[in-house]
Amino acid sequence: MSLMNIQLRHIRCLLAVASEKSFARAAEKLSVSQPALSQTIIQLEETLGFEVFERTTRSVSLTKDGATLCDYAQKLNRSMETFYREVKALQLSRHNFLRVGYLIGTAVEFIPKIMQEFERRRPNATLEFVEYDFTNPDAGLSTELVDCSIFRPPVDTPDIRLVEIAREKCVACLPDGHPLSLQETVTVEQLFDEPFIAAPGNGVWRDYWLAGQYRQGRGARVVFEAATVDSELQAVAMRKGISITAESTARFYARPGVTFRRIANMDDCIIAIGHRQPANPLIKELIDVAIAVTRLPADG
């Protein structure tokens, strides 16, 4: 058989078996039957003229030649992943469509202006905004359901590029009448012993809003979890605990029962647009628009 008969499915099967060291686990990972996977590897070995795997009743391992082949296959697979991403970006660009995720409560004052200015610059393009709650702090990037996202870092999502578009102060959300509400500002250390309302789950984003970077390993006492700004502030108003949020929340989500106080010694939080590389050309234009909009005066 000619080497031209080697297909991408052979490469993917080779890499899966090499990674899992088991035909059964590799078949499950690839969502194929074990006999079909075994036949694909046999076809590959027949085409190559040498064995790729040493098989026993208990283990599967690469031969010396198989290990060399696997190195080549990994390079090819990475190249193909880059190819697919670039083709996807080209497809989206030609269709003039961009799906933008945004984290609830983030860039509330900017998103309408961003949309208006983008549509002015690109009247034939379409922007679709999709809102995500606190269970998805990267606003859809990890699931690749959006082309880019507007959110507040940090997040755990790997291999993304972040472009800062704005900064704002952090504030403590306190129940009315809380002793700290009598102060004009608070320090982050004054919050350490308070019961906290936090986002569901775990990860660097949740830890950031618990002031984890300031606690020197001392954990926060989380008493309630909330997936939205409304449920977070309602829990504060009901005196279940306190929380930390961005200063714009005080302007757009203020309600009876909650007092906001700036945290004097906590670094500003960042609003960013995140995307994977290579970027759809429309993403680059959206970033340019967002930077222009967020740098304008408040009444601009």
Order of alpha helices (4+ residues) and beta strands (2+ residues): alpha-alpha-alpha-beta-beta-alpha-beta-alpha-beta-beta-beta-beta-beta-beta-alpha-beta-alpha-beta-alpha-beta-beta-alpha
